[in-house]
Amino acid sequence: MSTVVQDGRTEVGCWQVVTLDLTGTAAVEATFTGPDGREAVAETVEVDGRRLVRFAPDAEGDWSWEATDGAGSPTGSGGLRCTSPGAGEHGPLRVRGTRFVHADGTPHHPMGTTALFWHHRDGQERAATLRSLAGSPFNAVRMSVLAEDARDWPDETGLDAVETAVRELAGLGVRAELVLSGPHPAVRPGAPGWEQHLRRAVARFAASSHVSWCLALDADRLGLPGEVWDESLRLLAEADAGRRLRTVHAAPGFDFGHRLITHSTVRDDGRWEAHDLVRAFAKPALLDVGAEGDAPVPGGGLTAEELVSQTWWALCRGGYGWHTEEFVERSWSRHGGTLTGAALPRLAFLRGVLEGAPDGLARNPVERHTFTLERPGHYYLQYHGLHRYSRHRVELPEDADFTVEVIDTQQLTIDRLPGTYRGGSWLELPRRPFLALRMVRC
């Protein structure tokens, strides 16, 4: 028995993966105890004929671990030292109010895309997908743990393909949202073998700080009773020592208020209800905004202008837009490949606007006609969509001056209006659609 620490070190940086090799023992789990006495339990998983435990310490200092068998008897123990995080490492995502932050408090703005089975394609297509992602504005990919049209739970080879893909995405700084089930009755939550599959996937991938979980796509269409979702969420939370984000993809009528669901993931036919979801459940919402392309699929056939506009609406209503492409000759949402949509530079522009925003953003709870994302008293981001206002009134604090910038979300320009503004102010605008306003305290 040996303790294998990433890169062969006896020390490991905060949030980095530690692998215990417990091959040849009867261990079924290992309990890790941190410097503050807090405990976390990670289960074993079989990989390439070895029995492993994977874990990521989340606090600096000395950690101990003890492996036990199914009867709770010790089978081995050891220790490790957790050092400070590496440069640029902010840790896994957490939820703060209706927004996301990293473990160190750094704000995170998801800009995701769906490519469910890209990792099961041939080497050339896989490489094209990775190149596309490397040159894109996306920092997350929704992908399936199961193979396309699966009717059985994945074997070790299938999970190997997922693991390789997760590692490749991490190298690009892209998060992996792993969908754990499929639409066929044999691979839905609650089906025979579901618990074993869930625990095996969690034991494999949960230590990776850039992984999050989605129990199912279109959950409301699977016809499963509420107790199946209750038990599945309980199992997922119990097995996941890393406390990664947990969601379910469905229409707005799904019970996203469940205490073990960290954030809502809403199908495109419900995106207009985003502000109600964020407000009702007081948690973040990821919103499908449809697919750029020409394919006759639900939510598909959108122009780049419409997809980008929907993404801005989702943002200023308090959520985050989720992208994909669907053309008749190719399906990015299923197979990945090459991104060619005209929305990409506009989404990159939006990501830049978000990255320049302060933390603590939330949707204005009063605004009805023009939705506003704000940090009250400091920062306001407002989207006008198709409206071509010649004049527009804004309500700013009376005790400070604000600069006002007009953002053309399609032409990718930012122009500052002359002077400064405070209190109730009328703005003269250029009468173009797809404009946003950014108002920043001087």
Residue pairs with C-beta under 8 A, 6 or more apart in sequence:
1 21
1 22
1 23
1 24
1 25
1 76
2 21
3 18
3 20
3 21
3 78
3 80
4 19
4 20
4 21
5 11
5 12
5 18
5 19
5 80
6 12
6 16
6 17
6 18
6 19
10 80
10 81
11 80
11 81
11 82
11 83
12 18
12 57
12 80
12 81
12 82
12 83
13 82
13 83
13 84
13 85
13 86
13 89
14 57
14 58
14 59
14 60
14 82
14 83
14 84
14 85
14 89
14 91
15 56
15 57
15 58
15 85
15 89
15 91
15 92
15 103
15 209
16 56
16 57
16 86
16 89
17 54
17 55
17 56
17 207
17 208
18 54
18 55
18 56
18 57
18 80
18 207
19 52
19 53
19 54
20 30
20 52
20 53
20 54
20 55
20 65
20 67
20 78
21 50
21 51
21 52
22 30
22 44
22 51
22 52
22 53
22 67
22 75
22 76
23 49
23 50
23 51
23 52
24 51
25 51
25 67
25 69
25 75
25 76
26 69
26 70
26 75
27 44
27 51
27 53
27 67
27 68
27 69
27 75
27 76
28 43
28 44
28 68
28 69
28 70
29 41
29 42
29 43
29 44
29 53
29 67
29 68
30 41
30 42
30 44
30 53
30 55
30 65
30 66
30 67
30 68
31 39
31 40
31 41
31 65
31 66
31 68
32 39
32 40
32 41
32 42
32 55
32 57
32 63
32 64
32 65
32 241
33 39
33 63
33 64
33 65
33 66
34 40
34 57
34 58
34 59
34 61
34 63
34 82
35 59
35 60
35 61
35 62
35 63
35 82
36 59
36 61
38 59
40 55
40 241
41 241
42 53
42 54
42 55
42 203
42 206
42 207
42 241
43 53
43 199
43 202
43 203
43 239
44 51
44 52
44 53
44 203
45 51
45 52
45 53
45 54
45 200
45 203
45 204
46 52
46 156
47 156
47 160
47 204
48 156
53 67
53 203
54 203
54 204
54 206
54 207
55 65
55 207
55 241
55 242
56 92
56 207
56 208
56 209
56 242
57 63
57 80
57 82
58 91
58 92
58 103
58 242
59 82
60 82
60 83
60 84
61 81
61 82
62 79
62 80
62 81
62 82
63 79
63 80
63 81
63 82
64 77
64 78
64 79
65 77
65 78
65 79
65 80
66 74
66 76
66 77
67 74
67 75
67 76
67 77
68 74
68 75
69 75
85 91
85 104
90 102
90 103
90 104
90 106
90 108
91 102
91 103
91 104
91 209
92 102
92 103
92 209
92 210
92 242
92 243
92 244
93 100
93 101
93 102
93 103
93 108
93 175
93 212
93 244
93 245
94 100
94 101
94 102
94 103
95 101
95 245
95 262
95 263
95 283
95 284
97 282
97 362
98 278
98 282
98 283
98 284
98 285
98 318
98 362
98 363
99 107
99 284
99 359
99 360
99 361
99 362
100 107
100 108
100 109
100 110
100 263
100 284
101 107
101 108
101 359
102 108
103 209
105 359
107 359
107 361
109 320
109 351
109 354
109 355
109 357
110 139
110 140
110 175
110 286
110 320
110 322
111 137
111 138
111 139
111 140
111 320
111 321
111 323
111 347
111 350
111 351
111 354
112 138
112 139
112 140
112 141
112 142
112 175
112 177
112 286
112 320
112 322
112 323
113 133
113 136
113 138
113 140
113 141
113 142
113 322
113 323
113 324
113 332
114 141
114 142
114 143
114 322
114 323
114 324
114 332
114 333
115 129
115 141
115 142
115 143
115 324
115 332
115 333
115 334
115 335
115 336
116 142
116 143
116 144
116 148
116 179
116 333
116 334
117 143
117 144
117 147
117 148
117 334
117 335
117 336
118 125
118 126
118 129
118 141
118 143
118 165
118 335
118 336
118 337
119 126
119 143
119 161
119 162
119 164
119 165
120 147
120 148
120 161
121 129
121 335
121 336
121 337
125 335
125 336
125 337
126 165
126 336
128 336
128 337
128 338
129 336
129 337
129 338
130 168
130 172
131 338
132 336
132 337
132 338
132 339
133 141
133 169
133 172
133 174
133 339
134 172
136 339
136 344
136 348
137 344
137 347
137 348
137 350
137 351
138 174
138 323
138 347
139 173
139 174
139 175
139 351
140 174
140 175
140 176
140 177
141 169
141 174
141 175
141 176
141 177
142 177
142 179
142 214
142 322
143 162
143 165
143 176
143 177
143 178
143 179
144 178
144 179
144 182
145 154
145 158
145 159
145 162
145 178
145 179
145 180
145 201
146 153
146 154
146 158
146 179
146 181
146 182
146 187
147 154
147 158
148 334
149 184
150 182
150 184
150 187
151 184
151 186
151 187
152 186
152 187
153 187
153 193
153 194
153 196
153 197
154 162
154 197
159 200
159 201
159 204
162 178
162 204
162 205
163 204
163 205
165 176
166 176
166 178
166 205
166 208
166 210
166 211
169 175
169 176
169 210
170 176
170 208
170 210
174 210
175 210
175 211
175 212
176 205
176 208
176 210
176 211
176 212
177 211
177 212
177 213
177 214
177 247
178 201
178 205
178 211
178 212
178 213
178 214
179 214
179 215
179 216
179 217
179 249
180 189
180 197
180 198
180 201
180 213
180 214
180 215
180 216
180 236
181 187
181 188
181 189
181 194
181 215
181 216
182 188
183 217
183 218
183 222
185 191
186 192
188 194
188 216
188 222
188 224
189 215
189 216
189 222
189 224
189 228
189 229
189 232
190 224
190 228
190 231
190 232
194 232
195 235
198 232
198 235
198 236
198 239
199 235
199 239
202 213
202 236
202 239
202 240
203 239
205 211
206 239
206 240
206 241
206 242
206 244
207 241
207 242
208 242
209 242
211 242
211 244
212 244
212 245
212 246
212 247
213 236
213 240
213 244
213 245
213 246
213 247
214 247
214 248
214 249
214 265
215 229
215 232
215 233
215 236
215 246
215 247
215 248
216 222
216 248
216 249
217 249
218 249
218 250
218 267
219 229
219 248
219 249
219 250
219 254
220 250
220 251
220 253
220 254
221 250
226 255
229 248
229 255
229 258
230 258
233 246
233 258
233 260
233 261
234 260
236 246
236 260
237 243
237 246
237 260
240 246
245 262
245 263
246 260
246 261
246 262
247 261
247 262
247 263
247 264
247 265
247 286
248 254
248 256
248 261
248 265
249 265
249 266
249 267
250 256
250 265
250 266
250 267
251 266
251 267
251 269
251 270
252 266
252 270
252 273
252 276
252 277
253 270
255 261
256 264
256 277
256 281
256 283
256 285
257 280
257 281
261 283
262 283
262 284
263 283
263 284
263 285
263 286
264 277
264 278
264 281
264 283
264 284
264 285
264 286
264 319
265 285
265 286
265 322
266 273
266 274
266 277
266 285
266 286
266 287
266 288
266 319
267 288
267 299
268 287
268 288
268 289
268 290
268 298
268 299
269 298
269 299
270 277
270 287
271 287
271 288
271 289
271 290
271 310
271 313
271 314
274 285
274 287
274 313
274 314
274 317
274 318
274 319
275 317
275 318
275 319
275 363
275 371
277 285
277 319
278 284
278 285
278 317
278 318
278 319
278 363
279 318
279 363
279 365
284 319
284 320
285 318
285 319
285 320
286 319
286 320
286 322
287 314
287 319
287 320
287 321
287 322
288 299
288 322
288 324
289 307
289 310
289 311
289 314
289 321
289 322
289 323
290 299
290 300
290 302
290 306
290 307
290 310
291 297
291 299
291 300
291 301
291 302
291 307
291 323
291 324
291 325
291 326
291 333
292 302
292 303
292 304
292 307
292 323
292 324
292 325
292 326
292 341
292 342
292 343
293 300
293 301
293 302
293 325
293 326
293 327
293 328
293 341
294 300
294 301
294 326
294 327
294 328
295 301
295 326
295 327
295 328
295 331
297 326
300 326
301 326
302 310
304 341
304 342
304 343
304 346
305 410
305 434
307 323
307 341
307 343
308 343
308 346
308 347
308 350
308 409
308 410
308 434
309 385
309 386
309 409
309 434
310 321
311 321
311 323
311 347
311 350
312 321
312 350
312 383
312 385
312 409
312 434
312 436
313 371
313 383
313 385
314 320
314 321
315 321
315 350
315 354
315 373
315 381
315 383
316 363
316 371
316 372
316 373
316 381
316 382
316 383
316 436
317 363
317 371
318 362
318 363
318 371
318 373
323 343
323 347
324 332
324 333
325 332
325 333
325 339
325 340
325 341
326 332
326 333
327 340
330 337
330 338
332 339
345 412
346 409
346 410
346 412
349 409
349 412
350 409
353 381
353 407
353 436
353 438
357 373
357 375
357 379
357 381
358 375
358 378
358 379
359 375
360 375
361 373
361 374
361 375
361 379
361 381
362 373
362 374
362 375
363 371
363 372
363 373
363 374
364 371
364 372
364 373
364 374
364 380
370 382
370 383
370 384
370 387
370 392
371 382
371 383
372 380
372 381
372 382
373 380
373 381
373 382
374 380
374 381
377 397
377 400
377 441
378 440
378 441
379 438
379 439
379 440
379 441
380 394
380 396
380 402
380 437
380 438
380 439
380 440
381 436
381 437
381 438
381 439
382 394
382 436
382 437
382 438
382 439
383 409
383 435
383 436
384 392
384 433
384 434
384 435
384 436
384 437
385 433
385 434
386 433
386 434
387 433
388 431
388 432
388 433
389 429
389 431
389 435
390 428
390 429
390 431
391 426
391 427
391 428
391 429
392 426
392 427
392 429
392 437
393 424
393 425
393 426
393 427
394 404
394 421
394 424
394 425
394 427
394 437
394 439
395 423
395 424
396 402
396 421
396 422
396 423
396 424
396 425
396 439
397 422
397 423
397 441
398 422
398 423
399 422
400 422
400 441
400 442
401 420
401 421
401 422
401 441
401 442
402 420
402 421
402 422
402 439
402 440
402 441
402 442
403 416
403 417
403 420
403 421
403 439
403 440
403 442
404 416
404 417
404 421
404 427
404 437
404 438
404 439
405 414
405 415
405 416
405 417
405 437
405 438
405 439
405 440
406 414
406 415
406 416
406 417
406 429
406 430
406 435
406 436
406 437
407 413
407 414
407 435
407 436
407 437
407 438
408 414
408 415
408 432
408 434
408 435
409 434
409 435
409 436
410 434
414 438
417 427
417 428
420 442
421 427
421 439
427 437
429 435
